[in-house]
Amino acid sequence: MSLSPELTQKILAAVEEGFEEQIDFTEALGRYPSLRGQEATAQDFLHDELKKRGYAMDRWTIEVDDIRHHPGFSPVEVDYSNAINVVGTLRPREEKGKSLVLNGHVDVVPEGPLDMWSSPPFEPRRDGDWLYGRGIADMKAGIAANIYAVDALKRLGYRPAATVYQQSVVEEECTGNGALAALLRGYNADAAIIPEPEDDKLVRANTGVLWFRVRVQGVPVHVREAGSGANAIEAAYELIKGLRALEAAWNDQKGDHRYFEELDHPINFNVGKIAGGDWASSVPAWCEFDCRIALYPGIRAADAAREIEDHLRRVSDGIPFLANNPPQVIFNGFFAEGYMLEEGTEAEETLARAHMSSYAKPLESFVTPGYLDGRVFVIYGETPCLVYGPYSEAIHGFDERVKLSSVKRVTGTIALFIAEWCGLEEI
């Protein structure tokens, strides 16, 4: 049942009333440099904040053995002793509405060279309608929006009339194993919202992602005898060119995949790291490079991985010293399939009404060629997941920033969604 105009305006006014505090909270969270493996202090902060608000808290370290046999698992090479998830549960006196997961990831990508930033990346800076900092847009502003949407209802004397799970997960930027671990721990609901920075829109579909490392080995000789040695770095460049050809072939298949037909370049291949050789005057004996490539929804990660291996084997056949010594391929991160959010779900219709009330314009949807934890809910939880969030610029780049007026409207949308989806009970 739709909310009354009077209650709608009260909820939006409550969001407005608490918004300066919400910005302060976002800045505080942004000061924690929650890089991969370093998220524990940020998670402690969120644990304590949720506990203060009356949530029943669960904080645990992800055990790889608990999730490695699940089809949604991504392989890892790092130690998980600091891979910590936090979930706060808010239950009503009586379950009357539909349950909800409010999910966000606290891990952030590396900041890169500090001299490329206008101000320190982990010292959030406010400038007019923008808030700057690494991870501020992707997605600490979204975590704050989840928490303060519920706070706005509390300010009016209400709480959700159904169970709400506030999730702060890790590993979204590299494997997706954090959201998967939460699902397998039993945290699922009738719908999920993830306020990623999606420019005030709903994600209709997104690609899966594979991470892999290619290692090439050659025969080291002195540079004066370079003609007799195999240069592993030069061979690596040939393999990269070969992978570009695979990228082009996969992009040519976009017409076979719903929602991706009109995108210019839905499949993106990236070489993110490269290292090789040991000495400037020695022909390099080894080279390895780390890659990321997308795949369409409906394509199994294992099938795409096999195609990559087969393609590199064929390319190697044309490089004399690799023909009998093919490169080694190691899948070392994302092994994640894409998903589509089917149109017409009750959850999407509820979000559309909430968005219209907050933005005074219809909800738009779009397709994004990047990884999202929404795949965990849609594919494995069979849960409609609404990835919807604020306008941002330069995520994963320098001077990352989020638009505060957009964050406020998104928070209003989430609060209205909770009120309608979960229902309200007086505190």
SVG drawing of the C-alpha trace seen along z (x, -y; Angstrom):
<svg xmlns="http://www.w3.org/2000/svg" viewBox="-2 -25 79 53">
<polyline fill="none" stroke="black" stroke-width="0.4" points="0.0,0.0 1.3,-3.4 2.3,-5.9 0.0,-8.9 1.3,-12.3 1.5,-13.5 3.6,-10.6 5.8,-10.9 6.6,-14.5 7.3,-13.8 9.8,-11.1 11.6,-13.3 11.7,-16.1 13.2,-13.7 15.9,-12.8 16.6,-16.5 16.7,-17.1 19.4,-14.5 21.4,-15.1 24.3,-17.2 24.8,-14.5 24.8,-12.0 27.5,-13.9 29.6,-14.0 29.1,-10.2 30.2,-9.7 33.3,-11.8 34.2,-9.8 33.8,-6.5 35.8,-7.9 38.8,-8.5 39.4,-4.8 41.7,-3.6 39.7,-0.4 41.9,1.1 41.7,4.8 42.8,6.6 42.7,3.3 38.9,3.0 38.8,4.1 38.9,0.6 36.1,-0.7 34.1,2.4 34.6,1.8 33.3,-1.7 30.2,-0.5 29.6,2.3 29.6,-0.1 27.4,-2.7 24.8,0.0 24.9,1.4 24.3,-2.0 21.2,-2.2 19.8,1.0 20.7,3.5 21.6,7.1 25.1,7.4 27.0,10.2 30.7,9.7 32.7,12.6 35.9,13.4 35.2,15.0 36.4,18.6 37.4,19.6 36.5,23.2 32.9,22.2 32.4,20.8 34.9,22.3 32.6,25.0 29.8,22.6 29.4,21.8 29.5,18.1 32.9,18.3 35.9,16.5 39.4,17.8 41.8,15.9 45.5,15.7 45.5,13.5 45.1,14.2 41.5,13.8 42.3,13.4 41.3,9.7 38.4,10.3 35.6,9.2 31.9,8.8 29.4,6.9 25.6,7.4 23.2,5.6 19.7,7.0 16.6,4.9 13.5,6.9 10.0,5.6 7.8,6.7 5.6,8.4 6.5,9.3 3.9,7.6 5.7,6.4 8.4,7.7 12.0,8.2 14.9,6.2 18.7,6.3 20.4,3.0 23.9,3.9 27.1,1.9 30.7,2.7 33.3,1.0 36.4,2.0 37.9,-0.5 40.4,-0.4 44.0,-1.6 44.4,-5.4 47.3,-5.5 50.0,-8.2 49.1,-10.8 50.5,-13.7 47.7,-13.1 45.1,-14.0 44.1,-17.6 43.8,-16.7 44.7,-13.6 42.4,-10.7 41.5,-9.6 40.9,-13.1 37.4,-13.7 36.9,-17.2 33.6,-19.0 33.4,-21.6 29.9,-23.0 27.7,-20.1 30.6,-17.6 32.3,-15.4 35.7,-14.1 37.8,-11.1 38.7,-7.6 35.7,-5.3 33.4,-8.2 31.3,-7.6 32.1,-3.9 30.5,-3.3 30.7,-4.8 28.1,-7.4 25.8,-4.5 26.4,-2.7 25.6,-5.9 22.4,-6.3 21.3,-2.9 21.8,-3.6 20.3,-7.1 17.3,-6.1 16.3,-3.9 17.4,-6.7 14.9,-9.1 12.1,-6.8 13.2,-6.5 13.2,-10.3 9.4,-10.1 8.9,-7.5 8.8,-4.5 10.8,-1.4 10.4,1.1 7.5,3.6 9.7,6.4 13.2,7.6 16.0,5.4 19.6,6.5 22.2,3.7 25.2,5.4 28.7,4.0 30.7,6.5 34.3,6.7 35.8,8.1 33.4,6.4 36.2,4.8 38.1,8.0 36.0,11.2 32.5,10.7 33.1,13.2 32.0,10.9 28.4,10.7 28.4,14.4 29.6,15.2 26.8,13.1 24.2,14.9 25.6,18.3 25.4,17.3 21.7,17.0 21.2,13.3 18.6,13.0 15.3,11.2 12.4,10.5 14.4,7.8 17.8,6.1 19.0,2.6 22.7,1.7 23.2,-2.1 26.2,-1.9 27.1,-5.2 24.8,-4.7 23.9,-8.3 20.4,-8.2 19.4,-5.2 18.6,-1.5 20.9,1.1 18.9,3.3 21.8,5.7 25.5,5.9 28.4,7.9 30.3,10.6 34.0,10.3 37.1,12.5 40.4,11.7 43.5,13.7 47.2,13.6 49.3,14.7 52.9,15.8 55.4,16.1 58.8,17.7 61.7,17.3 65.4,18.2 67.7,15.6 70.9,14.5 73.1,11.4 71.8,8.6 74.8,9.1 73.3,12.5 69.7,11.3 68.9,13.0 69.3,16.4 67.2,15.7 63.4,15.5 62.3,12.1 59.4,12.8 58.3,9.2 58.0,9.0 56.1,12.3 53.7,10.9 52.9,8.0 52.0,10.5 49.7,12.3 48.0,9.0 47.4,8.2 45.8,11.6 43.5,11.0 42.5,7.7 41.3,9.8 39.2,12.0 37.7,8.8 36.7,7.7 35.1,11.1 33.1,11.0 31.9,7.5 30.8,8.6 28.4,11.0 26.5,8.2 23.5,8.6 22.9,12.0 22.5,10.6 19.4,8.8 20.0,5.2 23.5,5.1 22.6,4.7 22.9,0.9 26.0,0.5 29.0,-0.6 31.6,1.6 30.0,3.8 33.0,6.1 36.1,4.4 39.5,6.0 42.1,4.4 45.7,5.1 46.0,3.7 49.5,4.8 52.6,6.0 56.1,7.1 59.0,8.9 62.7,9.4 65.5,9.1 68.2,6.9 68.4,4.2 71.3,6.0 69.7,9.4 67.0,10.6 64.0,11.0 63.3,14.6 59.9,14.0 56.9,11.7 53.5,11.8 50.5,9.5 47.2,9.3 44.0,8.8 40.3,8.2 37.7,9.0 33.9,8.8 31.4,11.5 27.7,11.3 25.0,12.5 24.1,16.1 27.7,17.0 29.2,19.3 32.5,18.1 34.1,21.5 33.2,21.5 34.6,18.0 37.8,19.0 38.2,22.1 37.8,19.9 40.5,17.5 42.9,20.4 42.1,21.9 42.6,18.6 46.0,17.9 47.1,21.4 46.3,20.7 48.1,17.3 51.1,19.1 51.2,21.5 52.3,18.5 55.1,17.5 58.0,20.0 59.4,20.2 55.9,20.4 54.6,23.1 56.1,25.8 56.1,23.7 52.6,22.1 51.9,19.4 50.5,20.2 47.0,18.8 46.0,18.3 42.5,17.2 43.1,15.1 40.1,13.0 36.7,12.3 35.2,15.5 31.8,13.9 28.8,14.2 26.7,11.2 23.0,10.9 19.8,9.3 17.1,7.8 13.8,8.9 11.4,6.0 8.1,5.7 9.0,7.0 7.0,5.6 10.3,4.4 11.1,2.3 7.6,0.9 8.0,-0.1 11.4,-1.7 9.9,-3.6 7.2,-5.2 9.7,-6.1 12.1,-7.6 9.3,-9.6 8.4,-11.1 12.0,-12.0 13.1,-13.2 9.8,-14.3 10.8,-12.4 10.4,-8.8 13.0,-6.1 15.4,-5.3 17.3,-2.0 20.5,-1.3 23.1,1.4 26.6,1.2 29.7,3.1 31.2,3.5 30.9,6.0 28.2,5.6 27.4,7.7 23.8,7.7 24.7,10.9 24.9,12.7 21.3,11.9 19.8,12.3 21.5,15.5 22.1,17.3 19.6,15.8 16.8,15.6 16.1,12.1 15.3,9.0 18.3,6.7 17.9,3.0 21.4,1.5 20.5,-2.2 22.5,-5.1 23.9,-8.6 25.6,-10.6 29.4,-10.5 32.5,-11.2 36.0,-9.6 35.3,-6.4 38.5,-4.4 40.2,-7.5 41.7,-10.6 39.6,-13.2 36.7,-10.7 33.6,-12.6 29.9,-12.2 27.1,-14.7 25.6,-15.5 22.2,-16.6 21.9,-13.3 22.9,-11.4 20.1,-13.1 17.5,-12.2 18.7,-8.6 18.5,-8.4 14.9,-9.8 14.1,-7.1 15.4,-4.3 13.5,-5.6 10.3,-5.8 11.0,-2.3 11.4,-0.9 8.2,-2.5 6.2,-1.0 8.0,2.3 8.5,3.3 5.6,1.2 6.0,-0.8 5.4,-0.2 5.5,-2.7 8.5,-2.5"/>
</svg>
